[in-house]
Amino acid sequence: MEQPPPEQSTKQVDVYRDTWVRFLGYANEVGEAFRALVPVSMVWASYAVATAYVSADAVDKGKKAAAAHGDNPGKTTRVAVAVVDTFVWQALASVAIPGFTINRVCAASLYLLGRTTRWPLPVRKWTTTAIGLSTIPFIITPIDRSVDFLLDSSLRKLYGEGEKHE
């Protein structure tokens, strides 16, 4: 008996959300986790990588909106909304808030380890980096949901429902 062909997914792969490329958005968090061990220029370079990712995703969503709306009236507005929504969401959820969060977690960790242990400074710095890196998976979902709520409650009201960065 022949097996039926597997169902084909009609959803297109989003390079910025469904592939390894999405991990570039975490570059600044990794940079912040390593701040105690690397020159500050490397931390700033990690922000440049994350910002390039955010910008590329916003441009991609703008191109997709342009293609989806063809020559329909309001196309320019819909493209602008797609770009702005994606850029603001990504800038907050992928760069600003997680970068700040990891920075503070690591600063607090280094401070507390200095006050509560007699570990040598290199051990404290590596421990701080490990704490920062291990924090990343736990902050992603709460930050994403919070940014969704923030934008749904503010900016997205200006251009209506259904224009999210998805």
N, C-alpha and C positions, 0 to 999 in steps of 0.2 A: 504494500500500500504506500503510495507516495505521500510525503509530508507536504502540507500546504506551505507556500513561501512565507518567510517571516514578514510580519507587518513592517512597512517602511514608515519611519517617522517623518512627518511633514514639517516639523519644527527645524528651522535652520540653526546651525551651530553659530553661536555668538562667540567670536574669537576672544573678546574681552571678558566674557563671563563663564564660558564653558570649556576653556582650554588652559594650559599651563600659563598662558600670557597673563591671566588674572592675578597670578602671584606677584607680578611686577608692582601691583598696587600695594603690596605689603612691604615693599623695599624700605620705606621710611621707618616702619615699625622695627624691622630688623636693624636698621641703622641706629635707631634710638637704643635698642637693647645692647648694641656694641659700643655705645658712646663712651663708656668708661675705659675701653680698650683701644680705640682707634682714634686717629686724628679727627678733629671736628670737620675737616674738609670732606672726609668720607661720609660722615653723617649727612652733611648738606648734599653730597652727591646722591645719597639714597633718596632724599627729598626730590631731587631733580628727576630721578627715574620714576618715582611714584607720580609726580606731576605730569611727566610725559605720558604715562599710562592713562591718567585721568583725561588729559587733553585728547589723546588718540581715541579714547572711548567716546568722548563727546562728539568729535568730528564724525566718527563712524555712525553714531545714532542720528546725526544730522543728515548724513548721506542716505541712510535707510529711510528717514522721514521724507526726504526729497524724492526718492524713488517711489515710495508708497503713495505720494500725493500727486505725482505726475505734473500736469499743467492745471490742476484744480485751483479755484480761487482760494486764497488763504494759505497757499503752499509756503510762502516765505515765513509767515507767522508760525506755522506748525514746525518748520525746520528750526527756527529760532528757539521755540519752546523745547524741542527735543534736545538741542545743544545745551541750552541754559540749565534745564532740569538735570540732565546727565552730569554736566560739569559741577553744578552746585552740590548735587547728591554725592558724587564721587569725591569732590574736594573735602567735604565734611566727613563722610563715612570711611574714606580710604586714606586720607592724608591728615587733616587737621586734628580731629578728635582722637583717632588711635595713636597718632604721633605724640600728642600731649599726654595721653593716658600712659603709654609705655615710658615716656620720659619721667613722669612723676612716680610711677611704680619703681623704676630703676633708681631714681634719686632717693626715694624713701628707703629702698632696700639697702643701698650703699651706706646711707646714714645709720640705719638701724644696725647693720652688721658691724659698723665701726664702733657703735656705742655698746653693743651687747656681746661681742666676741673679741678674742685676741688673735684672730686669724691675720696672717700677713695681707698687706694691701692687694697683691696680685690675686690671692684666693678670694678676697671679698669682691674684687672687680669681676672675676669669672663667675662667681656665684650670682652677682647682680645681673650679669648678662644672661645666665641660665634662667633666672627668675623672669626677666623681661621676655625672653623668647617663649617661655612656657605660658606666659600670660596671654599671648596673642590669640590663640584659639578660643579663649574664654570671653574675649571682649568683642569679637566680630559680630555675633548675632544681636547682642543688646545694643551695640552702637548702630548697626544697620536698622533695626526696628525703631530706635529713637530718632534717627535721621528721617526715616519715613514719616513718623508721627509729626516731627517738626515741619517738614515740607508740606505734608498734607494739611497741617493747621495754619500754614502761612502762604508761602510762595505759590503752591499749587492751587490755592483758592483764586488767585489772579487769572489763571488760564484754564480753570475747570478741571474736572475729573478725567481720568483716562489718559493723561498725558505724562504718566510717570516714566522714569528712566529705563524701564524694562527693556 
